Amino acid sequence: MAVITIDKVSRWFGNVVAVNDISMSIGPGVTGLLGPNGAGKSTLIHMMSGFLAPSAGTVTLDGAPIWRNQEVYRAIGLVPERESMYDYLTGWDFVLANAELHGLPDPGAAARKALALVDMEHAQERQTGTYSKGMKQRVKMASALVHEPSVLLLDEPFNGMDPRQRLQLMELLGRFGAEGRTVLFSSHILEEVEQLARHIEVVVSGRHAASGDFRRIRRLMTDRPHRYLVRSSDDRRLAAALIADGSTAGIELDQQERALRIQAINFQGFTTLLPKVAKEAGIRLFTVSPADESLESVFSYLVGSR
């Protein structure tokens, strides 16, 4: 059970503030780190992995500071966004070197296991300079896994991977999370984050914007109406009954979808009102679907509000 704690952390480069007074905890399971380009995601990951010191605040793993702490490094695996590889080395040499640097009792066995995990055995004797971007991503993943870390930090790990490779990596990360490892990954592909991460951390302009399950985050956004797509046995009568209540801000009859598009300004009030009104009027509800409770909608709201 490994927990990374970021406490009032800032990081600046000269006059540029990349991370501004951020506090968050990353625990076991899979966490998605989101933010627009330049939000500070890579800077945070570099501080969590011990490659960068915070300018203010502390970054700890189970209470121990990460910066310049060799013992903590043994528990962390990092997959950076940048290539930063020695192109003349084979995939095998690259992963084996990392196993040896960690002082593992059987570096060869560890390297073989890590390469097998990412399905790179077939190309392990080739120089990494001949690899595609997706292959380089996978061999970087193998080097990060070679010492079986309890914490895995991945910066845009899906870049350059084809759909099959992405599915394999998502399955692998999901398995690690289920085993109790602490997995944090950043990605600009929101669909992948939505499928894989139960918990998200959102950073906007160097500041912490939101934390938790994205559906819960959406429901806490009381300043934005919740949008629903509702199909029933009598849409017009249902609309007339709902519009009279103060929990709705607007109702539109979508002829093409044969449904109502409803804006609810009171989430709890609307979810209680809808089944009650339908029952009293003898109207059957066929579909009640949130239209803006996706991760993409939540992310756009958070970014747009900054």
Backbone hydrogen bonds, N-H to C=O, Kabsch-Sander energy under -0.5 kcal/mol:
donor,donor_aa,acceptor,acceptor_aa,energy
4,I,26,I,-2.5
5,T,3,V,-0.5
5,T,60,T,-2.6
6,I,4,I,-0.5
6,I,24,M,-3.2
7,D,5,T,-0.6
7,D,58,T,-2.8
8,K,6,I,-0.6
9,V,22,I,-3.0
10,S,56,A,-2.0
11,R,19,V,-2.3
13,F,16,V,-3.1
14,G,12,W,-0.5
16,V,13,F,-2.1
17,V,15,N,-0.6
18,A,11,R,-2.0
18,A,16,V,-0.8
19,V,11,R,-1.9
20,N,206,G,-3.4
21,D,19,V,-0.6
22,I,9,V,-2.9
24,M,6,I,-2.0
26,I,4,I,-2.9
27,G,25,S,-0.6
29,G,181,R,-3.0
31,T,29,G,-0.5
31,T,183,V,-2.9
32,G,199,H,-2.5
33,L,185,F,-2.8
34,L,32,G,-0.6
34,L,201,E,-3.0
39,A,36,P,-1.8
44,L,40,G,-2.2
45,I,41,K,-2.4
46,H,42,S,-2.5
47,M,43,T,-1.8
48,M,44,L,-2.4
49,S,45,I,-1.8
50,G,47,M,-0.6
51,F,46,H,-2.1
52,L,46,H,-1.2
55,S,10,S,-1.8
56,A,10,S,-1.7
58,T,7,D,-1.8
60,T,5,T,-2.4
61,L,64,A,-2.9
62,D,3,V,-2.8
62,D,60,T,-0.5
64,A,61,L,-2.0
66,I,59,V,-2.2
69,N,66,I,-1.5
70,Q,68,R,-0.5
72,V,69,N,-0.5
73,Y,69,N,-1.7
74,R,70,Q,-1.0
75,A,72,V,-2.0
76,I,73,Y,-1.4
77,G,151,V,-2.6
79,V,153,L,-2.7
87,D,85,M,-1.0
89,L,86,Y,-2.0
91,G,126,R,-1.7
92,W,124,Q,-2.8
94,F,90,T,-2.5
95,V,91,G,-2.2
96,L,92,W,-2.8
97,A,93,D,-2.5
98,N,94,F,-1.4
99,A,95,V,-1.9
100,E,96,L,-2.5
101,L,97,A,-2.4
102,H,98,N,-1.4
103,G,100,E,-1.5
104,L,99,A,-1.8
110,A,106,D,-2.0
111,A,107,P,-2.5
112,R,108,G,-2.4
113,K,109,A,-2.2
114,A,110,A,-2.3
115,L,111,A,-2.4
116,A,112,R,-2.0
117,L,113,K,-1.9
118,V,114,A,-1.1
119,D,116,A,-1.2
120,M,115,L,-2.6
123,A,120,M,-0.9
124,Q,121,E,-1.1
126,R,123,A,-1.5
128,T,89,L,-3.3
129,G,87,D,-2.0
130,T,127,Q,-1.9
131,Y,128,T,-1.4
134,G,160,G,-0.7
136,K,132,S,-2.3
137,Q,133,K,-2.2
138,R,134,G,-1.8
139,V,135,M,-2.3
140,K,136,K,-2.2
141,M,137,Q,-1.9
142,A,138,R,-2.1
143,S,139,V,-2.0
144,A,140,K,-1.7
145,L,141,M,-1.4
146,V,142,A,-1.0
148,E,145,L,-2.4
150,S,75,A,-0.7
151,V,75,A,-2.2
152,L,182,T,-3.0
153,L,77,G,-3.2
154,L,184,L,-2.7
155,D,79,V,-3.0
156,E,154,L,-0.7
156,E,186,S,-1.0
159,N,156,E,-1.2
161,M,158,F,-1.9
166,R,162,D,-2.5
167,L,163,P,-2.2
168,Q,164,R,-2.1
169,L,165,Q,-2.5
170,M,166,R,-2.8
171,E,167,L,-2.3
172,L,168,Q,-2.2
173,L,169,L,-2.8
174,G,170,M,-2.4
175,R,171,E,-2.0
176,F,172,L,-2.2
177,G,173,L,-2.4
178,A,174,G,-2.1
179,E,175,R,-1.6
180,G,177,G,-1.2
181,R,176,F,-2.2
182,T,150,S,-2.8
183,V,29,G,-2.8
183,V,181,R,-0.7
184,L,152,L,-2.8
185,F,31,T,-2.3
186,S,154,L,-2.2
187,S,33,L,-0.9
190,L,188,H,-1.0
192,E,189,I,-0.9
193,V,189,I,-1.4
194,E,190,L,-2.8
195,Q,191,E,-1.8
196,L,192,E,-2.0
197,A,193,V,-2.7
198,R,30,V,-1.0
199,H,30,V,-1.1
200,I,212,G,-2.3
201,E,32,G,-2.7
202,V,210,A,-2.6
203,V,34,L,-2.9
204,V,207,R,-2.5
206,G,39,A,-1.5
207,R,204,V,-1.9
209,A,202,V,-3.1
209,A,207,R,-0.6
210,A,202,V,-1.2
212,G,200,I,-2.2
217,I,213,D,-2.4
218,R,214,F,-2.2
219,R,215,R,-1.9
220,L,216,R,-1.2
221,M,217,I,-0.5
221,M,218,R,-1.2
222,T,220,L,-2.1
224,R,221,M,-1.5
226,H,264,A,-3.3
228,Y,262,I,-2.5
229,L,289,S,-3.0
230,V,228,Y,-0.6
230,V,260,L,-2.6
231,R,287,T,-2.2
233,S,284,R,-2.0
238,L,234,D,-2.1
239,A,235,D,-2.5
240,A,236,R,-2.1
241,A,237,R,-1.8
242,L,238,L,-2.1
243,I,239,A,-2.5
244,A,240,A,-0.6
245,D,242,L,-2.0
248,T,245,D,-1.2
249,A,263,Q,-3.2
250,G,263,Q,-1.1
252,E,261,R,-2.4
254,D,252,E,-0.8
254,D,259,A,-3.0
255,Q,253,L,-0.9
258,R,254,D,-1.4
259,A,254,D,-1.7
260,L,230,V,-3.3
261,R,252,E,-3.2
262,I,228,Y,-2.6
262,I,260,L,-0.6
263,Q,250,G,-2.8
264,A,226,H,-3.5
264,A,262,I,-0.6
265,I,247,S,-1.7
265,I,263,Q,-0.5
266,N,247,S,-1.4
270,F,266,N,-3.0
271,T,267,F,-2.4
272,T,268,Q,-1.4
273,L,269,G,-2.4
274,L,270,F,-2.8
276,K,272,T,-1.0
277,V,273,L,-3.0
278,A,274,L,-2.3
279,K,275,P,-2.2
280,E,276,K,-2.3
281,A,277,V,-2.0
282,G,278,A,-0.7
282,G,279,K,-0.8
283,I,278,A,-2.8
286,F,231,R,-2.7
286,F,284,R,-0.6
287,T,231,R,-1.8
289,S,229,L,-2.6
291,A,227,R,-3.3
292,D,227,R,-0.8
298,V,294,S,-2.2
299,F,295,L,-2.9
300,S,296,E,-2.3
301,Y,297,S,-2.2
302,L,298,V,-2.4
303,V,299,F,-2.7
304,G,300,S,-2.3
305,S,301,Y,-1.5
306,R,303,V,-1.1
